[in-house]
């Protein structure tokens, strides 16, 4: 199994690149884990504060959960 990370700021073309890859690899041979699914939960914050969150900053991501999910994919669990 290969793990390929595609990184970049908002609007940098990550989704376009993934869509291009998906055109070339059978869907049953690939798993997509969008980083957007790993943003920290900010629902406890007032709406005004959530507007100030920089979602391009590494601190906005639940890295431990992402790593756990990648490891689970690699081991088939």
Secondary structure as the mmCIF struct_conf table of DSSP 4:
data_model
#
loop_
_struct_conf.conf_type_id
_struct_conf.id
_struct_conf.beg_label_comp_id
_struct_conf.beg_label_asym_id
_struct_conf.beg_label_seq_id
_struct_conf.end_label_comp_id
_struct_conf.end_label_asym_id
_struct_conf.end_label_seq_id
TURN_TY1_P TURN_TY1_P1 UNK A 10 UNK A 11
BEND BEND1 UNK A 12 UNK A 13
HELX_RH_AL_P HELX_RH_AL_P1 UNK A 14 UNK A 22
TURN_TY1_P TURN_TY1_P2 UNK A 23 UNK A 24
BEND BEND2 UNK A 25 UNK A 25
HELX_RH_3T_P HELX_RH_3T_P1 UNK A 27 UNK A 29
HELX_RH_3T_P HELX_RH_3T_P2 UNK A 35 UNK A 38
STRN STRN1 UNK A 39 UNK A 39
HELX_LH_PP_P HELX_LH_PP_P1 UNK A 40 UNK A 41
TURN_TY1_P TURN_TY1_P3 UNK A 43 UNK A 44
BEND BEND3 UNK A 45 UNK A 45
HELX_RH_AL_P HELX_RH_AL_P2 UNK A 47 UNK A 50
TURN_TY1_P TURN_TY1_P4 UNK A 51 UNK A 52
TURN_TY1_P TURN_TY1_P5 UNK A 55 UNK A 56
BEND BEND4 UNK A 57 UNK A 57
HELX_RH_3T_P HELX_RH_3T_P3 UNK A 58 UNK A 60
STRN STRN2 UNK A 61 UNK A 61
HELX_RH_AL_P HELX_RH_AL_P3 UNK A 63 UNK A 75
TURN_TY1_P TURN_TY1_P6 UNK A 76 UNK A 76
#
